[in-house]
Every structure is written in structure tokens, then in C-alpha cells.
Amino acid sequence: MESVIDLWHRFSDFLLKYDFRTLAKMVYSIDWQKLSYNPISWLVAAIIMIAIIISKRYKYLLLIASIALMFFVFYKTVPENPEEIEFQKLLVFMFSSIAIVGVNIYFFMMRK
């Protein structure tokens, strides 16, 4: 139980440090096309994936996929200026985030 409380404190500290505008600036500052053409990023991703598959730690694959999905959903729904977000896109972001977190909670905490 203490680890969950510690994790919650780290998560709340992260949210205090990086508000929504800061996260939007950070996501939009990443050049995804340049990153996808960089062979070093592909090499690092391949090494990590092979190590996870060999060690049979499939939960980490789920975690990596969840982080990638969160970046994708954030990038597609939140505009560069978060003050101009549409209500429909906000709902899409909110419910997709809840779904991703729910899947992670199920696989990390409920299913053992």
C-alpha cells in the first residue's frame, strides 16, 4: 500500500510541475518525423522490445504502448494553444485517457 501512496505522491508532484500548457508545449516541440527517421531511435526501441520479449515481461510492453497511445491521443486532440480546446475533443481526450488508465489498472493491479 505504501508503494501506491508513494506513486500517487510522485504523480501529483509531476502534475504540479508540468501543467497542461507545459505538457502541450513539450509534446508539440518534439519533431516526430525526425525522430521516426533516426536509426538510433529505432535501434534503442528494438533493443528494448527484444529485452522485454526475451524476459517475458509483457506488462512493460503494455506500459510502453499505453505511453505511445497517450502521446498520440494528446497530439490529435489537444491543440498547441490549450486555451482554445473544443469540448468534443476534450471529451475524446478525457474518455480515451480513462480507458487507457483503466486497462493499465486492470493488467497491473487486478490481474495477477
PATOR-251829 format. One line per 3 residues: number of its first residue (from 1); for each residue x, y, z of N, C-alpha, C, O, CB. Coordinates in steps of 0.001 Angstrom, whole numbers, plus 500000, padded with zeros to 6 digits. Glycine has a CB too. Example, Ala and Ser with C-alpha at 12.3 -4.5 7.8 and 13.67 -1.06 7.14 Angstrom:
<rodrens>
1	513190/494310/507800/512300/495500/507800/513200/496700/507800/514236/496681/508465/511308/495527/509046 ~ 512850/497750/507080/513670/498940/507140/512900/500030/507870/513409/501138/508039/514084/499402/505725
</rodrens>
This chain:
<rodrens>
1	500819/498807/500000/500000/500000/500000/500863/501258/500000/500498/502280/499420/499068/499998/501200 ~ 502018/501161/500663/502899/502316/500722/503448/502678/499349/503682/503851/499058/504039/502052/501681 ~ 503653/501664/498503/504156/501946/497164/503115/502694/496336/503473/503543/495520/504557/500647/496461
4	501843/502391/496533/500774/503098/495819/500709/504546/496285/500530/505455/495476/499407/502400/496037 ~ 500854/504758/497577/500847/506118/498117/502053/506892/497612/501934/508061/497245/500834/506094/499656 ~ 503212/506248/497590/504420/506891/497060/504259/507222/495579/504658/508297/495130/505645/505984/497266
7	503674/506294/494824/503428/506530/493403/502463/507689/493210/502652/508503/492306/502876/505266/492733 ~ 501435/507777/494041/500473/508879/493945/501151/510218/494249/500870/511214/493581/499290/508648/494912 ~ 502027/510254/495234/502736/511497/495563/503657/511919/494419/503746/513105/494102/503550/511326/496862
10	504336/510968/493806/505189/511299/492662/504354/511798/491489/504756/512728/490790/506020/510077/492237 ~ 503194/511185/491270/502307/511607/490185/501772/513012/490445/501720/513824/489521/501140/510614/490024 ~ 501376/513317/491670/500869/514655/491982/501983/515698/491888/501731/516825/491462/500241/514677/493388
13	503198/515349/492274/504325/516274/492105/504595/516540/490633/504903/517668/490248/505587/515714/492776 ~ 504479/515503/489809/504639/515664/488359/503582/516612/487807/503894/517487/487000/504553/514300/487648 ~ 502333/516441/488237/501265/517310/487751/501443/518753/488212/501094/519685/487487/499921/516788/488215
16	501982/518938/489408/502243/520299/489881/503355/520962/489081/503304/522159/488800/502608/520285/491362 ~ 504354/520177/488719/505491/520731/487983/505140/520992/486528/505503/522031/485976/506684/519790/488066 ~ 504437/520057/485905/504085/520170/484489/502580/520348/484361/501829/519374/484407/504560/518923/483691
19	502143/521584/484200/500726/521811/483991/500357/521507/482537/501212/521082/481759/500350/523261/484359 ~ 499108/521720/482170/498614/521323/480853/499309/522083/479729/499624/521501/478691/497115/521543/480771 ~ 499549/523374/479925/500228/524167/478882/501658/523699/478669/502121/523614/477532/500224/525655/479250
22	502354/523398/479745/503730/522927/479652/503789/521581/478937/504676/521352/478114/504357/522817/481050 ~ 502845/520686/479249/502806/519395/478563/502509/519568/477078/503104/518890/476241/501758/518484/479203 ~ 501588/520477/476749/501271/520714/475335/502490/521263/474597/502778/520837/473478/500082/521694/475202
25	503203/522198/475207/504417/522728/474575/505460/521633/474382/506126/521578/473349/505006/523868/475418 ~ 505597/520767/475374/506585/519704/475298/506242/518713/474187/507123/518307/473430/506688/518982/476637 ~ 504971/518319/474082/504569/517353/473059/504705/517950/471671/505152/517270/470747/503130/516887/473293
28	504327/519214/471511/504411/519846/470195/505838/520247/469823/506111/520520/468654/503517/521065/470156 ~ 506747/520288/470789/508136/520619/470463/508907/519419/469924/509972/519585/469328/508840/521166/471689 ~ 508380/518211/470127/509044/517006/469626/508795/516895/468127/507653/516971/467673/508534/515729/470369
31	509859/516715/467366/509737/516528/465921/509593/515023/465668/510585/514300/465574/510984/517132/465146 ~ 508338/514566/465561/508057/513136/465460/508598/512551/464160/509052/511407/464132/506556/512885/465559 ~ 508549/513329/463095/509036/512822/461815/510550/512621/461855/511060/511610/461371/508654/513783/460678
34	511253/513571/462422/512701/513448/462542/513058/512277/463467/514017/511549/463212/513314/514765/463071 ~ 512291/512106/464527/512532/511010/465450/512276/509657/464797/512979/508686/465079/511662/511165/466680 ~ 511266/509591/463921/510958/508305/463279/511970/507935/462198/512115/506757/461872/509564/508348/462673
37	512666/508913/461643/513688/508617/460632/515079/508408/461225/516013/508055/460507/513741/509735/459621 ~ 515217/508622/462513/516507/508480/463173/516785/507001/463452/516016/506370/464179/516545/509302/464486 ~ 517854/506430/462900/518123/504999/463125/518482/504676/464568/518279/503544/465007/519243/504540/462225
40	519004/505630/465307/519341/505385/466706/518076/505143/467527/518061/504288/468413/520138/506569/467285 ~ 517016/505897/467233/515766/505686/467974/515168/504316/467654/514603/503667/468535/514750/506798/467643 ~ 515288/503870/466396/514814/502532/466037/515658/501456/466715/515119/500443/467162/514842/502343/464511
43	516959/501657/466797/517844/500694/467445/517531/500575/468933/517451/499471/469474/519305/501098/467246 ~ 517356/501715/469586/517037/501704/471010/515691/501020/471250/515554/500218/472174/517019/503140/471571 ~ 514697/501340/470418/513376/500715/470564/513447/499212/470329/512805/498445/471046/512375/501347/469591
46	514218/498785/469337/514344/497345/469052/515029/496614/470196/514599/495526/470579/515126/497121/467750 ~ 516084/497193/470744/516787/496565/471866/515874/496440/473078/515861/495406/473746/518043/497370/472234 ~ 515111/497493/473362/514189/497457/474499/513106/496406/474275/512786/495639/475184/513549/498845/474724
49	512543/496367/473072/511482/495390/472777/512010/493954/472862/511348/493084/473427/510889/495651/471373 ~ 513180/493710/472313/513754/492362/472355/514035/491947/473800/513773/490806/474179/515051/492297/471515 ~ 514563/492863/474601/514847/492548/476000/513556/492252/476762/513531/491354/477604/515606/493709/476669
52	512496/492985/476484/511221/492745/477167/510625/491412/476738/510113/490662/477569/510227/493887/476880 ~ 510689/491116/475455/510108/489865/474959/510897/488655/475474/510304/487648/475861/510077/489861/473415 ~ 512221/488752/475479/513039/487634/475964/512799/487394/477453/512718/486245/477889/514537/487906/475706
55	512685/488457/478227/512478/488290/479664/511016/488021/480017/510693/487812/481187/512960/489521/480398 ~ 510131/488025/479020/508692/487730/479182/508024/488667/480177/507234/488231/481014/508496/486285/479636 ~ 508331/489908/480087/507693/490931/480914/506747/491732/480032/507017/492874/479659/508755/491863/481595
58	505632/491094/479715/504697/491666/478752/503956/492886/479291/503417/493679/478519/503703/490621/478332 ~ 503930/493036/480597/503285/494214/481176/504037/495485/480787/503433/496548/480643/503209/494088/482708 ~ 505335/495375/480622/506103/496545/480208/505799/496927/478761/505825/498104/478403/507597/496283/480376
61	505511/495921/477933/505068/496222/476568/503754/496988/476595/503555/497926/475823/504913/494926/475745 ~ 502856/496580/477493/501590/497297/477650/501830/498727/478115/501171/499653/477642/500679/496566/478643 ~ 502756/498909/479024/503063/500241/479517/503637/501132/478409/503256/502297/478289/504043/500153/480685
64	504541/500594/477610/505123/501355/476502/504056/501705/475469/504020/502824/474957/506264/500559/475838 ~ 503188/500738/475165/502100/501002/474222/501130/502041/474776/500612/502865/474022/501350/499706/473897 ~ 500883/502012/476065/499990/502990/476684/500572/504397/476626/499856/505365/476371/499707/502605/478130
67	501863/504500/476864/502510/505819/476781/502461/506347/475351/502196/507528/475128/503976/505741/477270 ~ 502719/505461/474382/502640/505872/472980/501217/506293/472612/501024/507281/471904/503109/504732/472062 ~ 500226/505547/473090/498832/505913/472827/498462/507240/473471/497733/508035/472878/497899/504823/473329
70	498956/507487/474677/498665/508771/475332/499264/509935/474552/498624/510976/474405/499204/508773/476770 ~ 500489/509770/474050/501084/510807/473212/500256/511021/471951/500015/512160/471552/502528/510440/472844 ~ 499819/509930/471320/499028/510028/470096/497696/510739/470357/497312/511633/469603/498776/508630/469511
73	497001/510349/471412/495716/510968/471736/495910/512437/472088/495126/513286/471666/495030/510225/472900 ~ 496946/512739/472857/497232/514125/473228/497525/514959/471985/497033/516079/471843/498421/514191/474208 ~ 498328/514400/471093/498722/515127/469886/497537/515374/468957/497461/516422/468315/499807/514360/469145
76	496606/514412/468880/495474/514520/467969/494314/515343/468531/493529/515893/467759/494987/513150/467618 ~ 494190/515439/469842/493025/516109/470402/493317/517484/470994/492453/518360/470959/492422/515249/471447 ~ 494494/517689/471527/494808/518951/472189/495556/519856/471214/496593/519464/470680/495649/518712/473478
79	495036/521071/470976/495750/521982/470080/496996/522558/470749/497220/522376/471946/494824/523118/469631 ~ 497798/523255/469951/499031/523840/470507/498735/524855/471591/499489/524975/472557/499851/524498/469407 ~ 497646/525583/471441/497228/526531/472464/496073/525886/473233/494946/525885/472736/496806/527920/471834
82	496313/525339/474426/495276/524586/475136/494086/525422/475578/493077/524862/476008/495869/523931/476328 ~ 494171/526743/475486/493040/527577/475877/491921/527529/474842/490796/527932/475136/493494/529014/476084 ~ 492210/527043/473638/491225/527006/472566/490688/525608/472305/490230/525332/471196/491823/527556/471306
85	490728/524732/473272/490326/523348/473062/488805/523254/472926/488059/523885/473675/490822/522459/474220 ~ 488362/522449/471950/486939/522244/471736/486416/521238/472753/487153/520378/473236/486660/521763/470292 ~ 485130/521364/473067/484540/520477/474068/484532/519030/473598/484781/518122/474392/483123/520922/474398
88	484249/518802/472317/484214/517440/471792/485594/516785/471863/485711/515613/472222/483704/517441/470346 ~ 486633/517541/471522/487996/516985/471597/488408/516760/473044/489135/515814/473347/489007/517923/470902 ~ 487946/517624/473933/488233/517437/475351/487595/516145/475857/488214/515408/476625/487728/518642/476169
91	486356/515863/475431/485701/514621/475816/486429/513407/475259/486595/512407/475958/484260/514620/475346 ~ 486866/513487/474001/487611/512380/473402/488897/512135/474186/489232/510991/474492/487930/512674/471914 ~ 489612/513204/474510/490849/513071/475280/490578/512476/476657/491298/511586/477109/491539/514430/475424
94	489546/512966/477312/489251/512519/478665/488850/511041/478688/489370/510277/479501/488141/513377/479270 ~ 487935/510629/477808/487472/509244/477841/488523/508270/477320/488601/507140/477801/486202/509105/477032 ~ 489319/508679/476359/490391/507782/475914/491465/507653/476989/492034/506574/477157/491015/508293/474600
97	491749/508714/477710/492702/508635/478823/492179/507723/479927/492931/506935/480499/492986/510035/479389 ~ 490886/507836/480221/490290/506968/481240/490357/505511/480797/490625/504627/481611/488826/507377/481518 ~ 490114/505255/479512/490178/503885/479008/491596/503323/479100/491783/502175/479504/489688/503831/477560
100	492580/504117/478733/493971/503656/478794/494390/503399/480237/495035/502392/480528/494913/504688/478143 ~ 494031/504296/481129/494362/504109/482547/493623/502895/483101/494187/502141/483894/494008/505376/483368 ~ 492379/502699/482697/491618/501543/483158/492238/500230/482725/492310/499288/483514/490207/501622/482655
103	492684/500156/481490/493345/498937/481004/494630/498689/481787/494927/497550/482149/493654/499046/479487 ~ 495382/499736/482047/496623/499580/482817/496336/499146/484256/497037/498290/484796/497419/500897/482816 ~ 495327/499721/484868/494978/499317/486235/494563/497851/486254/494941/497104/487157/493842/500207/486801
106	493785/497443/485256/493353/496045/485207/494553/495103/485091/494653/494133/485842/492392/495825/484027 ~ 495450/495379/484167/496553/494455/483944/497630/494535/485023/498287/493531/485299/497169/494720/482601 ~ 497833/495707/485645/498890/495830/486642/498429/495500/488049/499222/495016/488857/499448/497213/486616
109	497155/495753/488363/496730/495561/489745/495709/494432/489920/495787/493669/490882/496152/496842/490269 ~ 494770/494327/489010/493704/493342/489189/494120/491952/488749/493831/490968/489430/492476/493765/488426 ~ 494787/491867/487627/495128/490580/487047/496553/490188/487461/497525/490808/487029/494995/490624/485501
112	496660/489201/488264/497987/488791/488738/498237/487362/488401/499301/486830/488716/498132/489001/490235
</rodrens>
